[in-house]
Amino acid sequence: MNDAPSLFDFMKEQSGKILDQLLQHIGLTFISLLFAVIIGVPLGIFISRKRKFSAPVLGFTNILQTIPSIALLGFMIPLLGIGPVPAIVALFLYALLPIVRNTFTGITEVDKTVVESAKGMGMTNNQILRKVELPLSMSVILAGIRTATVINVGVATLASYIGAGGLGEFIFGGIALNNTNMILAGAIPAALLAIFLDFLLSRLQKINLKKVRTAFWLLPVCFVLLSSFYLLPDFYRSKMLAGFTPEFMGRKDGYLGLKKVYDLNIRTVVISDAVMYKAAYEKKLDVIDGYSTDGRLKAFNLVILKDDKGIFPPYYAAPVVREEVLQKYPELKNVLNQLVGKINDSIMTELNYRVDYLKQSPEKVAKDFLMEQSLYKDPLIANEGTVRIGSKILGEQYILAAMYSMLIKGNTHLQVETKTGLGGTKICFDALTNNQIDMYSEYTGTGLMVILQAPDSVVEKLGSNKEKVYDYVQQQFLKKYNLEWLKPIGFNNTYALMMRKKQAEDLKIYSISGLVNYLNKK
Amino acid sequence: MISLQNVVKIFGNTTAVDDISFEVKEGENIVLLGTSGCGKTTTLRMINRLTEASSGKISVNGKNIKEVQPEELRRNIGYVLQHNGLFPHYTIAENIAIVPQLLKWPQQKIANRISELLEQVHLPQNILSLYPQQLSGGQQQRIGLARALAADPPVLLMDEPFGALDAITRNNITKEFSRLEVLKNKTIVLVTHDIREAFELGDRILLMDKGKIVQQGKPTELLFHPKNQFASEFFSTQKMQLELNSVFLKDIFQHLVNENTNGNNLPVTDEFMSLWEAIELLQNNHQDFISIKNTSGEIKHAGYNSLFTGLEALKQQSHE
C-alpha cells in the first residue's frame, strides 16, 4: 500500500470498468424492478379486490424482505445457478414487498365517495380501476417503486458474489484486497446512483395529477430502456467465460499478472469462492481460479492449467515453529520432519476432498493417512510438557494439525494441545509471535507476500523458484521473529487456473499459454 | 316511473329495509326523510343497484331493474352524492363529460352539452378547465348535479345532496335547486334527514323509521296530520318554522281580517308568498302591515297579528 494512488487517479484509470459495472448495476436494478412492477402491481390490485388474500400475501412478501440478502442469494444458487438470473430473481423478490404493499394501500385509500360515484355513474369495474383508482393511487404506487429502486441499488452490490457483476465487484474486491480506493470506486457510484434515482422518482411522484396518466405509460418504457444496459456487454462475448474471486481479480499474482505476463484476454465475472467450483462443474464458467490442493478440484473433476510462465509464487507448506520450543524439546524437529516428502499436490487434494466433500473428520483422514504410511503409533505417556499447535480455518490446515498432533503423541512424551480455526494468516501468526501457540503450518508464498510483505524487487528476483523463496522466508523469519521454518512437506497450494477436465482434454489445453493460444485463435 | 313492491334488504342479522312499497310518478319529486339508520339511503341505492335488494321487485320506467345490466341502468339514472364524489384528477369539463363519454357521444355534442349545463346550474364557463378542489363547496355540488344531468337522464337519485355544506350555503342552494328549470321535468328521489330541505324540495315526503315507511303525503299533511307519535315528534322541534314555510298567503287569505290602516306606502305582494317570507317582508321594511292582492284582485292589509290568527284558523279548519 505504499505509494497508494489517490482515489481520483484510481477512478480515472478504471473509468471504463466503473462505467461497465455501473451499467450492469443499473441493468440489474431495473430488470428486476420491471418484473417486480409487472407482478407486484397486479398482485396489489388483486388483494385490494379480494381482501381475504391481503394478509397472507403481504405476510409472505414481508418474510421475503426479512431474509438477509446474502442468504437469499445463497438460496438461489442451487435453484438457478450463478450469474444474472439468480441475482435478478433475488432482487425481484426484494422489490416485491414495497410495490405490492403500496399498490394495495394506494388503492384501498382512494376516497370511497369517488369510487362510489364512479360506480353510480355506470362505470364498469375495469373502468373504475383504470380511470379512477390507478390514477388516484399513482403517487403512492410510485412511492413504493421508489423504495424498491433504492433497496435494489443497495442489494445489487451483493450480486457480484454470484457472478452477476455490478458495482459490488469493486466493493468486494476492495474489501478482499484491503484497497480503500477500490471500495470507494464501487461504493461512491452506487450511492450516487441510489440518490439520483430516488430524486428522479420523487420528481415523477410530484408531477401534476393530470400528467400522471402519461407517466404511467412512460415508466415501463424507461424501465425497459434502462434494463437493456445489462444486456449490451453481452454482445462482445469471448469464447470462454472465466469466474474469478474479487481478491484474485485485484492481485498482481492474480488476474492482473495473467493479463500482463500471458496477455490473457477472456470475458470475466467476479464470483465468490464458495460457488465458483460448482459453477465451473455445471458449465456456467469455463475457467476459474482456485487453490491447487483444493478438494473440490477432485470433487468437481477439474484440472489445473500449468503455470508455464511462473506468475504464481510457490506456496509450499511447512511447519513454522518457535525457536525456543525446538531448543527445549530437541526431539520435536525429527518427528515433525517425518511428513516431508510424503504428501504431494495430488495426495493433499485427495485428503482435502475427503474432508471438504466427503465430510470425513480431519482426525480420521489424518489417522488413515498416517496408518497407510506406517507412521502412526499409539500415544505414549505424556509427562514432559505441552506443545500447542494452531491452524487457520481451512480443511487442509485441520488435517495437518491433526497429523502433527498424532506424530508428537506417538513419538514423544509431550502433551499436545490443538487450537484450530484461528481465522486467517494474521491471527495465526500473531498467536505464534505472542506465545499463544508454538507452531502452525504456513505457506512460503504467504510468508513472503503477506507476512514479510517483501518489496517488489525481491519478489521479482525470487520469481517462482521454490528453493529461493523458501530460503528467503526461512532466513528472514529466523532473523526478524526468531521463528524456524522446518522443511517443506512437499505440496504446493498455490493459485491456479482450472478448467473442466473434459473440456481441457477436448480442446487440448494443458497450460495457461495453451489457453491464451486457444482464445486468440479466430 | 319508479315502483318498489315489497322490497326487503337484510344485512347479516339486521333488516335495513323492511317490506317497503311505493310509486313515484313521472316528474314527481319525492323525499325519503328520516334519521340516520332508518334505511332511506339503502332504499335509494337499491334503485340503481348499488345495493341489491334481498327480495321484492323494483322497476324503473316499466322495466324490472334485475333484467338490465347494472352499468346500463346506472348510466340512465342521474346520481348525486353527499360529498359530490367529483374525480379530483379530472377537470370540471371532464367530470361533467363522464357519462356522455361512457355512452360514447361525439365530442362536439359533449362540449355543447357541458356549456349548456353550466348555464343551467348558474356557473360561469371559465371554470371548465379548473379542478374540483379549486371550487367552493356550493359550486362543487352544482357540478355534481350537472354531472348527474349530463346525459339527460329522466330519473335522478340524490343522496343527501346538500349534507356536506354549511347551513347558510345549504339554505341558499336548496332554494335555488327548487327553482332550477332543468329539474322541473325530472323524476327525483331525494334522501335527506333535514326536514326543511324535505319540505322545500318534496312534492311528497316518505317519512321512514326502522326500515319502514311511517307516513307519506304532502308536506302539510305530515305536518298537520301526523299519523302517530313518531311522526309528530319528528317535526316538533322545527314545527313553527315549518308551518310558516309550508303555508302560503293564498291558503289563509279567506281567514285574514282586513285591518284598517292609514298608510298608503305599504309593501305590496301577491298571494303566492309563504307566511315566513311575508314576516320577513314586514321586518325588512319596518312596517306593521303589508298589502296582499290575490288573483281575483281583492286586496287585504295584514299585520303580524292577523297573519298568525289566519294560520290558526287554517289549522282549525284542516282538523275539522
Interface residues (C-beta under 8 A of the other chain):
Chain A: D111 T113 V114 E116 S117 A118 K119 G120 M121 G122 M123 T124 Q127 K131 V132 P135 L136 L209 K210 V212
Chain B: N48 L50 P70 E71 E72 L73 R74 R75 N76 Y79 L81 Q82 H83 N84 G85 L86 F87 P88 H89 I98 V99 L102 Y131 G144 R147 A148 L157
